[in-house]
Amino acid sequence: MIPFDAVLCDFDGVLRHFDHAAQADIEARYGLPLMKTAFDPDLILPPTLGQVTEEQWVESIVAALGGDERARQAMAEFVTIGFWVDEEVRALLAEAQQHVPVILVTNAMDTLEEHLDLLGLTYFADDVVSSARVGVAKPDRRIYEIAAERAGAAPERCLFVDDRLQNVEAARSLGMTGVHYRSFQDLAAVLR
C-alpha cells in the first residue's frame, strides 16, 4: 500500500532522458559552450515561464553565441538530440497510478505536449503541470500547490520526485515527502 495520496514527479532527468554524450560531442566539435549558454537563467527562464517559445529561446542562444552561421548550425544539431523514456520508471509510476494519481510537474517549454506525444506519454499521467502553461516554475512554491490541488491531495500527503535537490527541498518545505532522484532505486525505495 502506498502511504501517499498522490505522486508528483518531475519529467526531465527522471522519466525522460537526453543523450548527454551527443550534447558534449556537439559542444566539442563547434567549440561553443552550448549547455552553459542554453541554461543560463536569463535565457532559460522566459521559455520555462511561457513568455517566449522554444524557437525564440533557440534564437536567443544563437545570438548569445555570436549569431554567426557556426552558432546557428550548432544549435540546429543541439535541438535535435534524441531523448527517451526510462521504462523502469514508467512502469513503477504506472504501478503507483493503480492506487493514487500521478502528476508530472515539470519546468518545460511550449513544446512539451509535442514531446509527450512523441514518447507515447500523452495520456500517461493523470495530469501535467507544465511551468510554461501555469506561469510559475520549480522551485516556486505555487507550482507545487497547483500540482497538489490538481491531484486532489493535501501537500503533506504528496510524494514529490525530482532530480534537482533544490526542487526537492522546496517541496519538503511545503510538507511533501521529497525524493532526490539519482537512480531508479531512489524511487523504488519509496514506491515498492
N, C-alpha and C positions, 0 to 999 in steps of 0.2 A: 504494500500500500504506500502510495506517495504521500509524504507528510506536508504537501503544499496544495494550494487551491489553484495555482497557475504556474506555468514555466514561461519565463520571459527570456528569450535567447537572442544574442547577437547573431548577425548573419556572416559578415566577413571575418575570417580568422577562426570561426567555429564551425559553421555549416558550409560556407563557401571558401575556397582557397584559390590563390593565384600562383602562377609559375614564377617564383622569385628568381630562379636561375635565369629565366628568359629576361626578366627586368634587368638583372645585373649585366647580362650579355649586351643588351641594347645600350645601357649606360657606357660600358667599356668601349664598344665599337664606335660610338659617336663622341665619347669623351665629354659627356654632358651630365650634370647632376640631376637627372630626371626625378628620382624619388624625393630628394630633398626639396626640389622646386615644386613638384606636384602637391606635396603635402605640407607646404609652407602654410601656416594658419591663415595668412592674408589671402591666399589663393584658394584654399580648400573650403573655408567656412561659407562663402557665398553659395556655391552649388549645394553644399550639405544642408543649408537652410532653405533651399528652393528659391534663392534670389536670382540665380543665373542658371542656365542649362549646362549640362555636361559639355556640350560643344563650345560654349563660351568659356568654360573652365579650361578646356584644352587650348583655346586661343590665348588665354591669359598666361599659360605656361610657355607656349611658343614665344610670346612677347618677352617674358621674363628671361628666357634662354637666348635672347638676342634677335629673335624674329626672322632669322635667315632660313634658307631652304634646308640646311642641316638640322636645325631645331624642329622644323615642320615635319621632316621625314622621320626623325627620331620619335616624335610624338605620335605620328601615324602608326608606327610599329608598336609603340608603348600601349596605345589604347586597344590594340587587337590581341594582346597577350591572353592566352587561354585561362580559363578558370573551371573549377569542377566542384562537385558536392562530395563531402565526406560521407560516404554511405553508412558507415558505422554510426555517426552522429545522427544522420537522418533516421535510421532505424530505431535508435534509442529515443529520439524525440517522438517518433510515431507511436512507440510503445507507451510513452508517458501520456500521449494525447488520447489514449483509450480511457484515461482516468481524469485528466484535467486539460483545460485549454492550453495550447502552446501558441505564444505570440512572438513573432520576430520583431525585435527592437533594433533598428539599425540607423546609423548615420550614413545616409545614402543620397544619391542624386536622382534626377528626374528619369533616369533610365532603369531604375530598379525593377519596375514591373516587367520590362522587356527582358532583363536578365533572369528574373524568376521564371519567366516563360521558357527561355532557352534551356534552363536547367530542369524543367518539368516540375517546378515548385509553385506554380501559380495558385493552386488550391491546397497546398500542403499545410500551411499554418492556419489556425483559427482566425488570425488577423495579422496584419503587418503594420507596425508603427514606423513609418519612414520619416526621418528628420526633414527631408525635402518636402514632404506633404504636410507635416504638422508645424513646421517653422521653428522647432527647437531641436537641439542636438545633445547627445550624451556628452558630458556628464550633467547637463542641466536637469534639475530635479523634475521639471514639468514633463519631460518625455517619459520618465518612469511612472509618473502619476497617470498620464494618458494611457500607458500600456496596462497598468493595473486596473484602471477603470474599464477599459475595453475587455479585459479578461473577466471582469465582474468579481475581482478579488481585492481584499484589503492588502496594502503593500507588505505588511508583516506576514502575510500568507503566501507571498510570491517567492519563487526561486528565480534569481537573475544570474545569467551566464554570459561572460564576455571575456575576450582575450586581452583586454586592456584593464590593468589593475585600477586605474583612475576611475573607470566606469563602474567597476565592481564596488569600489569604496563609496561612490556616490549612491548606489542602490542600497548599500548597507546602512548609510546614514538615514535612509527612509524606513529602516526596519526590515528590509528584504534580506533573505538569505542569499549571500553572494558567492559565486564560484568563479575564481580566476582560472579561465580555461587555458591550459598549455598543452594538454593531450586528452585523448578520449577518456582515459582513466579518471581524470578530474571530474568529468560529467557522470561517468558510470558510477563513481563512488557515491553520488547523492541520489541517483535515479534507479539504482538496482538494489 
